[in-house]
Amino acid sequence: MSTTTDPDTRPDGFRLGMLINDTRYRSYTFQFIALVLLILGLGYLISNLLDNLARAGLNISWAFLGEPAGYDINQRPIEYTSQSTHARASMVGAINTLIVAFLACISATVIGVVAGVLRLSNNWIVSKLMSVYVEAFRNVPVLIWILIIFLAMSNALPQPRTFRGDDATSSMLFDAIAVTNRGVYIPSFVNGAGSLIFWIVVIASIVGVFWYRKYAKKVLYATGRMLPTFLPSLGILIVPGLLAYFILGRPVTLEYPELSGFNFKGGIHLRLSLIALWFALAIYTGAFIAENVRAGIQAVSKGQTEAAGALGLRPGRIMNLVILPQALRVIIPPLISQYLNITKNSSLAIAVGYMDITGTLGGITLNQTGRAIEAILLLMLFYLVVSLSISAIMNVYNNRMKLQER
C-alpha cells in the first residue's frame, strides 16, 4: 500500500521561499514587514521634528516642570500653593481628572443600569419617561449639558449668606451638609492615633462583604440553596468597624463645615464646577449605558425568564440571578468604551473652570512656559495610560464573565 504525504506537512527543511509561499509563515512575514515600515516611518517623523526644532533654535527640555507654577488651583485634593512647581500643578490636575472620571463612571453605571431596566418595564409611563431621558441626553452634546447644569445650579441654589442667623432661609442637610451656589460643603475625616488600624478594618469589612456575596452566589449555583445576603452583608460591613472604632478610642472624628464670614469653613468643599461636570458626564453617559443594558437584556432568550418564573422566582430575583449575569456578556464590551469616553470628555472641564490636567498642564503651564510639544506629549501619555488601564481592568472582568466551556 502506498501513502501520500501532504506537501504542507512534509518534513522538508526550511527555505526562505516558505516565508511567502507557505501559509504557516506568510502572516508572520507580512506582520514583520508592517512593523518595520511603521518603525521606519515613526523614526523619520521624529528625526524630521528634531531637525526642524534644531534649525529654529528650539530643543526638547523637561526642566520647566521644576519651575514655580505661579498660579492658583481652586480644587486642591493635595497640598498646593502658587509657589509649587509645574510638576506639582500637573499632579493636582491629574488627580482632579481621576476624581471626576471615577465619580462619573460609578454614577453613570448606576443610572444606566436603572434606566435600561426601567425602559423595559411593563409600566407604560415609566418606560416612556426613560425613553425620553435616553433620547434627550444622547442627542445633545455633553458640553451643552455641562453648561446647562452649571448655570442652573449657580442660579437655583442658595447663597451662603442665607444660612446665617436666626432668620436664615436655608438650612444644612442633617446639620452637616450645606448645598450652595458656590458648591457643596460636607464633613471631612480627621484622623487621630490608631486611625490606620481603623481604616484597615473598614477596608477588610468591604472586602468581606464582596467575598460573602460571592460565596452565597457560588452556593446558590452549586446546590440551589439561597443564602440571605442583605443582613449578613450589613453586619459584616458595620460591626467590625464599630468595634474597632470604640476599642481604639474613637480614632477618627468628623470636622463639620461652619459658616464664617461670607463663606463656609472646614470640611470638604466640592466646588460647583466639579459637581456640574460630574453630573453632566454621569447623566449624559448613563443614557448610552442604558441602551447597552437594554440591548443586553433583550439578547437573553425569553425562555430564561419563563423558566425562572416557573420555578417560583420573583421578578427581582429573576433579573438579578438569571437575566443580568447573562446580559453582562453583551453589556461589558460597549461599557468599556463608555468609560473611556467619560475619561476623555472630562477634558471639557475648562468650560466651567474646573482645573483638570487639561486646564493645568495643557492650559496655563503650556501658555506660561511655551513648551507646547513637551506639555502635549505628557498630556497624551497621561490619557493613554489611564485609558489603557481602564481597558485592561475591564477586559479582565469581561473574561471572567465569559461562558465557561465544560
C-alpha positions as CSV (number, residue, x, y, z in Angstrom):
1,M,0.0,0.0,0.0
2,S,1.4,3.4,-1.0
3,T,0.8,6.6,1.1
4,T,0.9,10.2,0.1
5,T,2.2,13.0,2.1
6,D,0.5,16.4,2.3
7,P,3.0,18.9,0.9
8,D,2.2,21.3,3.7
9,T,3.2,18.7,6.3
10,R,6.3,17.2,4.7
11,P,9.3,17.2,6.9
12,D,11.4,19.2,4.5
13,G,13.9,21.7,5.6
14,F,13.1,25.4,6.0
15,R,13.6,27.6,2.9
16,L,13.3,31.4,2.5
17,G,10.6,31.0,-0.1
18,M,8.4,29.5,2.5
19,L,8.1,32.9,4.2
20,I,5.8,33.9,1.2
21,N,4.6,30.7,-0.2
22,D,3.8,28.8,3.0
23,T,0.6,29.8,4.7
24,R,2.2,28.9,8.1
25,Y,4.7,31.7,7.8
26,R,3.1,34.2,5.4
27,S,1.0,36.1,8.0
28,Y,4.1,36.5,10.3
29,T,6.1,37.8,7.3
30,F,3.6,40.5,6.5
31,Q,3.2,41.5,10.1
32,F,7.0,41.8,10.5
33,I,7.2,43.9,7.3
34,A,4.4,46.2,8.5
35,L,6.2,46.6,11.9
36,V,9.5,47.5,10.2
37,L,7.7,50.1,8.0
38,L,5.9,51.6,11.0
39,I,9.2,51.9,12.9
40,L,10.9,53.5,10.0
41,G,8.0,55.9,9.5
42,L,8.0,56.9,13.1
43,G,11.7,57.3,13.1
44,Y,11.6,59.6,10.1
45,L,8.9,61.8,11.7
46,I,10.8,62.1,14.9
47,S,14.1,62.8,13.1
48,N,12.4,65.4,11.0
49,L,10.9,67.0,14.1
50,L,14.2,67.2,15.9
51,D,15.9,68.7,12.8
52,N,13.3,71.4,12.4
53,L,13.5,72.2,16.2
54,A,17.2,72.5,15.9
55,R,17.0,74.8,13.0
56,A,14.5,77.0,14.8
57,G,16.8,77.1,17.8
58,L,14.5,75.1,20.0
59,N,15.1,71.9,22.0
60,I,13.0,69.5,24.0
61,S,13.6,70.0,27.7
62,W,11.7,69.0,30.8
63,A,13.3,71.5,33.1
64,F,10.2,73.6,33.1
65,L,8.5,71.0,35.4
66,G,10.7,72.1,38.2
67,E,10.0,75.8,37.9
68,P,7.4,77.6,40.1
69,A,4.0,77.5,38.6
70,G,2.9,80.9,39.8
71,Y,-0.9,80.3,39.6
72,D,-3.6,79.0,42.0
73,I,-5.8,76.0,41.6
74,N,-9.3,76.2,43.1
75,Q,-9.9,72.5,43.7
76,R,-6.9,71.1,45.5
77,P,-7.1,67.4,46.6
78,I,-3.4,67.6,47.8
79,E,-1.2,70.3,49.2
80,Y,-0.5,73.0,46.6
81,T,0.4,76.7,46.5
82,S,1.2,79.1,43.8
83,Q,4.9,78.6,44.5
84,S,4.7,74.9,43.9
85,T,6.3,73.5,40.7
86,H,4.6,72.9,37.4
87,A,5.0,69.2,38.1
88,R,3.0,69.6,41.3
89,A,0.4,71.6,39.5
90,S,0.1,68.9,36.8
91,M,-0.2,66.3,39.5
92,V,-3.1,68.2,41.1
93,G,-4.8,68.4,37.7
94,A,-4.2,64.7,37.1
95,I,-5.8,63.8,40.4
96,N,-8.8,66.1,39.7
97,T,-9.3,64.4,36.4
98,L,-9.2,60.9,38.0
99,I,-11.6,62.1,40.7
100,V,-14.3,63.3,38.3
101,A,-13.8,60.3,36.0
102,F,-14.2,57.8,38.8
103,L,-17.3,59.5,40.2
104,A,-18.8,59.8,36.8
105,C,-18.1,56.2,35.9
106,I,-19.8,54.9,39.1
107,S,-22.8,57.2,38.8
108,A,-23.2,56.6,35.0
109,T,-23.2,52.9,35.6
110,V,-25.9,53.1,38.3
111,I,-28.0,55.5,36.2
112,G,-27.6,53.5,33.1
113,V,-28.5,50.1,34.6
114,V,-31.6,51.5,36.4
115,A,-32.7,53.4,33.2
116,G,-32.0,50.4,31.0
117,V,-34.1,48.1,33.2
118,L,-36.9,50.5,33.6
119,R,-37.1,51.2,29.9
120,L,-38.2,47.5,29.5
121,S,-40.8,48.0,32.3
122,N,-44.4,46.9,31.7
123,N,-45.5,50.2,33.1
124,W,-46.1,52.4,30.0
125,I,-45.4,55.7,31.8
126,V,-42.1,54.6,33.3
127,S,-41.0,53.1,30.0
128,K,-41.8,56.2,28.1
129,L,-40.2,58.5,30.7
130,M,-36.9,56.5,30.4
131,S,-37.2,56.7,26.6
132,V,-37.5,60.5,26.8
133,Y,-34.5,60.6,29.1
134,V,-32.3,58.5,26.8
135,E,-33.2,60.3,23.6
136,A,-32.9,63.8,25.2
137,F,-29.5,63.3,26.7
138,R,-28.0,61.2,23.9
139,N,-28.8,63.7,21.1
140,V,-27.4,66.9,22.8
141,P,-23.6,67.4,23.1
142,V,-22.2,66.8,26.5
143,L,-20.7,70.3,26.6
144,I,-24.2,71.8,26.4
145,W,-25.3,69.7,29.3
146,I,-22.2,70.8,31.4
147,L,-23.1,74.4,30.8
148,I,-26.8,74.0,31.4
149,I,-26.3,72.1,34.7
150,F,-23.6,74.6,35.9
151,L,-25.8,77.6,35.1
152,A,-28.9,76.0,36.6
153,M,-27.2,75.2,39.8
154,S,-25.5,78.6,40.0
155,N,-28.9,80.4,39.8
156,A,-31.1,77.9,41.7
157,L,-29.0,77.0,44.7
158,P,-29.0,79.5,47.7
159,Q,-26.0,81.7,48.6
160,P,-24.0,81.0,51.7
161,R,-25.4,84.1,53.5
162,T,-28.9,82.6,53.5
163,F,-27.6,80.1,56.1
164,R,-26.7,82.9,58.6
165,G,-28.6,83.9,61.7
166,D,-32.0,83.0,63.3
167,D,-33.9,84.3,60.2
168,A,-31.9,82.0,57.9
169,T,-34.0,81.0,54.8
170,S,-31.7,77.9,54.2
171,S,-30.7,75.1,56.5
172,M,-28.0,72.5,56.3
173,L,-28.9,68.9,55.5
174,F,-28.7,66.7,58.6
175,D,-26.9,69.8,60.2
176,A,-23.8,68.6,58.4
177,I,-24.1,69.3,54.6
178,A,-24.5,72.8,53.0
179,V,-25.6,73.0,49.4
180,T,-24.9,76.4,48.0
181,N,-24.3,78.1,44.7
182,R,-20.6,78.0,45.4
183,G,-20.6,74.3,45.9
184,V,-21.4,71.6,48.4
185,Y,-19.7,71.5,51.8
186,I,-19.6,68.1,53.5
187,P,-17.8,66.9,56.7
188,S,-14.3,65.7,56.5
189,F,-12.5,63.0,58.4
190,V,-9.9,63.9,61.0
191,N,-7.5,61.0,61.7
192,G,-6.0,60.5,65.2
193,A,-4.0,57.9,66.9
194,G,-5.0,54.4,65.7
195,S,-6.7,55.6,62.6
196,L,-4.6,53.4,60.3
197,I,-5.8,50.3,62.1
198,F,-9.4,51.5,61.9
199,W,-9.3,52.1,58.1
200,I,-7.6,48.7,57.6
201,V,-10.6,47.2,59.4
202,V,-13.0,49.1,57.3
203,I,-11.4,48.1,54.1
204,A,-11.3,44.5,55.3
205,S,-15.0,44.7,56.0
206,I,-15.8,45.9,52.5
207,V,-13.7,43.0,51.0
208,G,-15.5,40.6,53.4
209,V,-18.9,41.8,52.0
210,F,-17.8,41.1,48.4
211,W,-16.4,37.7,49.5
212,Y,-19.6,36.7,51.3
213,R,-21.8,37.6,48.4
214,K,-19.6,35.7,46.0
215,Y,-19.8,32.7,48.3
216,A,-23.6,33.0,48.5
217,K,-23.8,33.0,44.7
218,K,-21.5,30.0,44.5
219,V,-23.7,28.1,46.9
220,L,-26.8,29.0,45.0
221,Y,-25.4,27.8,41.7
222,A,-24.0,24.7,43.2
223,T,-26.8,23.5,45.4
224,G,-29.8,25.7,44.7
225,R,-29.9,26.9,48.3
226,M,-30.4,30.6,48.6
227,L,-28.4,32.2,51.5
228,P,-29.5,35.5,52.9
229,T,-27.3,38.4,51.7
230,F,-28.7,41.7,52.9
231,L,-28.5,41.4,56.7
232,P,-25.2,39.4,56.8
233,S,-23.6,41.9,54.4
234,L,-24.8,44.8,56.6
235,G,-23.4,43.1,59.7
236,I,-20.0,42.4,58.0
237,L,-19.8,46.0,56.9
238,I,-20.8,47.7,60.1
239,V,-20.0,45.5,63.1
240,P,-16.2,45.2,62.7
241,G,-15.9,49.0,62.1
242,L,-17.9,49.9,65.1
243,L,-15.9,47.5,67.4
244,A,-12.6,48.9,66.1
245,Y,-14.0,52.5,66.5
246,F,-14.8,52.1,70.2
247,I,-11.9,49.8,71.1
248,L,-9.3,52.2,69.6
249,G,-10.9,55.1,71.4
250,R,-12.6,56.9,68.5
251,P,-9.5,57.4,66.3
252,V,-11.5,59.1,63.6
253,T,-13.7,62.2,64.1
254,L,-15.6,64.5,61.7
255,E,-14.9,68.1,61.0
256,Y,-18.2,69.9,60.1
257,P,-18.4,72.9,57.8
258,E,-19.3,76.1,59.6
259,L,-20.4,79.5,58.3
260,S,-17.6,82.0,58.9
261,G,-17.7,85.4,57.2
262,F,-19.1,85.2,53.7
263,N,-18.5,81.5,53.2
264,F,-18.3,78.1,54.9
265,K,-15.0,77.0,56.6
266,G,-13.9,73.5,57.5
267,G,-15.0,70.2,56.0
268,I,-14.6,69.3,52.3
269,H,-15.6,71.9,49.7
270,L,-16.9,70.3,46.4
271,R,-16.9,73.2,44.1
272,L,-19.8,73.8,41.8
273,S,-17.7,73.2,38.7
274,L,-16.8,69.7,39.9
275,I,-20.4,68.8,40.7
276,A,-21.7,70.2,37.4
277,L,-19.1,68.3,35.4
278,W,-19.7,65.1,37.4
279,F,-23.5,65.2,37.0
280,A,-23.3,66.1,33.3
281,L,-20.9,63.3,32.4
282,A,-22.9,60.8,34.5
283,I,-26.3,61.7,33.2
284,Y,-25.1,62.0,29.6
285,T,-23.1,58.8,29.5
286,G,-25.8,57.0,31.6
287,A,-28.2,57.4,28.6
288,F,-25.7,55.5,26.4
289,I,-25.2,52.8,29.0
290,A,-29.0,52.5,29.4
291,E,-29.2,51.5,25.7
292,N,-26.4,49.0,26.2
293,V,-28.2,47.5,29.2
294,R,-31.5,47.3,27.3
295,A,-29.8,45.6,24.3
296,G,-28.0,43.1,26.7
297,I,-31.2,42.2,28.5
298,Q,-33.1,41.7,25.2
299,A,-30.3,39.5,23.9
300,V,-31.2,37.0,26.6
301,S,-33.8,34.5,25.5
302,K,-37.3,35.0,26.9
303,G,-37.3,31.3,27.7
304,Q,-34.8,32.0,30.5
305,T,-37.3,34.4,32.2
306,E,-40.2,32.0,31.7
307,A,-38.2,29.0,33.1
308,A,-37.1,31.1,36.2
309,G,-40.7,32.2,36.7
310,A,-41.9,28.6,36.5
311,L,-39.5,27.7,39.3
312,G,-41.2,30.3,41.5
313,L,-38.6,33.1,41.5
314,R,-39.8,36.6,42.0
315,P,-39.2,39.2,39.1
316,G,-36.4,40.9,41.1
317,R,-34.6,37.6,41.7
318,I,-35.0,36.7,38.0
319,M,-33.4,39.9,37.0
320,N,-30.5,39.7,39.5
321,L,-29.8,36.0,39.2
322,V,-30.8,35.0,35.7
323,I,-31.0,37.9,33.3
324,L,-28.3,40.3,34.3
325,P,-25.5,37.7,34.7
326,Q,-26.1,36.6,31.1
327,A,-26.7,40.1,29.8
328,L,-23.3,41.3,31.2
329,R,-21.6,39.4,28.4
330,V,-23.2,41.7,25.9
331,I,-23.1,44.8,28.1
332,I,-19.5,44.9,29.2
333,P,-17.6,45.4,25.8
334,P,-19.5,48.6,24.9
335,L,-19.4,49.6,28.6
336,I,-15.6,49.8,28.3
337,S,-16.0,52.4,25.5
338,Q,-18.3,54.5,27.6
339,Y,-15.8,54.6,30.5
340,L,-13.1,55.7,28.1
341,N,-15.5,58.4,26.7
342,I,-16.1,59.7,30.3
343,T,-12.3,60.0,30.9
344,K,-11.7,61.8,27.6
345,N,-14.8,64.0,27.9
346,S,-13.6,65.2,31.3
347,S,-11.2,67.4,29.4
348,L,-14.2,69.7,28.8
349,A,-13.8,70.7,32.5
350,I,-12.2,74.0,31.5
351,A,-15.6,75.2,30.2
352,V,-16.8,75.6,33.9
353,G,-13.4,76.4,35.4
354,Y,-12.6,73.0,36.9
355,M,-8.8,72.6,36.8
356,D,-8.1,69.2,35.5
357,I,-4.9,68.1,33.8
358,T,-6.0,69.8,30.5
359,G,-6.5,73.1,32.3
360,T,-3.2,72.9,34.2
361,L,-0.6,71.1,32.1
362,G,-2.3,71.6,28.8
363,G,-3.5,75.1,29.6
364,I,-1.8,77.5,32.0
365,T,1.5,75.6,32.2
366,L,1.7,75.4,28.4
367,N,1.0,79.1,28.0
368,Q,3.4,80.2,30.7
369,T,6.4,78.1,29.6
370,G,5.8,77.9,25.9
371,R,6.7,74.2,26.0
372,A,3.9,73.1,23.8
373,I,5.5,69.9,22.5
374,E,6.5,68.7,26.0
375,A,3.2,69.6,27.5
376,I,1.1,67.9,24.8
377,L,3.3,64.8,24.9
378,L,2.8,64.5,28.6
379,L,-0.9,65.1,28.2
380,M,-1.2,62.4,25.6
381,L,0.8,60.0,27.7
382,F,-1.5,60.6,30.7
383,Y,-4.7,59.9,28.8
384,L,-3.1,56.9,27.1
385,V,-2.0,55.3,30.4
386,V,-5.4,56.0,32.0
387,S,-7.3,54.6,29.0
388,L,-5.2,51.5,28.7
389,S,-5.5,50.9,32.5
390,I,-9.3,51.1,32.3
391,S,-9.4,48.8,29.3
392,A,-7.1,46.3,31.0
393,I,-9.2,46.2,34.2
394,M,-12.5,45.9,32.3
395,N,-11.1,43.2,30.0
396,V,-10.1,41.1,33.0
397,Y,-13.7,41.4,34.3
398,N,-15.1,40.7,30.8
399,N,-13.0,37.5,30.6
400,R,-14.4,36.3,34.0
401,M,-17.9,36.8,32.7
402,K,-17.5,34.7,29.6
403,L,-19.2,31.4,29.2
404,Q,-17.1,28.7,30.7
405,E,-16.6,25.6,28.5
406,R,-17.3,22.3,30.2
